[in-house]
Amino acid sequence: MDVLIVDDEPLARERLRGMLAGVPDVRVAGEAGNGRDALDAVERLRPDVLLLDIAMPAMDGLEVAHHLRLLDAPPAVVFCTAYDEHALAAFEAAAVDYLVKPVRAERLLTALDRARRHVATRPVSPAPELPRHQPRTHLSARLRGSLRMIPIGEIAYLQADEKYVAVHHARGEDLIEESLKSLETEFGEHFLRIHRNCLVAAEAVTELRRSPDGGAHVVLRNLATPLEVSRRCLPGLRERLRHL
């Protein structure tokens, strides 16, 4: 069983590696120091289990677990953290176990046994949407069984397209299987609604422009074509723009 150790503290990673050294059928496949690097390592190494810290820079462990659910066969997640108050959120994020630092050897073995059983019976389709306790730092799009991570700060606008949402960002466009309404709820401070099917990044708006026919459009930075603003959304958009 291949294990990926994810913790922003080198000494914590070293301690876990030492504890795993004598466990039969367990191999440390690699290490990562933050959540973003952990997702890259999962793509590259395909571990069976993540020993995953929660409080980390770049992307915390809870968000990592939410992105992993999109994989066809995600690794089992065992959270390792000094903060016991994260326990409920950890299990909502579909962790198979939760270890409080300093991790004890017997509890680690129990967690590995649970992870081993989970790996043997894990589903081969994406898990359902999970509750979130704070906005994500990235959106994730599935690409042929892997993930493309899209930083929220690189997104220009989000546009509903039947059952998908098209994410227009600095590197192109990707489709995600989330609703525009749920994205507005999660990222309401970052995006502005301009149409029933479109949210734009507040920081990307450079101009609200009237058209000759009496309609309105927003001009976004680095986007050649202005986007239409519906009459219904116009008053709320104006109010939000006044406070930016």
Helices and strands as residue ranges (DSSP letters): E 2-6, H 10-20, E 27-32, H 35-45, E 49-52, H 61-68, E 76-81, G 84-86, H 87-92, E 97-100, H 105-121, E 138-143, E 146-151, G 152-154, E 155-161, E 164-169, E 172-176, H 180-186, E 191-195, E 198-201, G 202-204, E 205-210, E 216-220, E 227-229, H 234-242
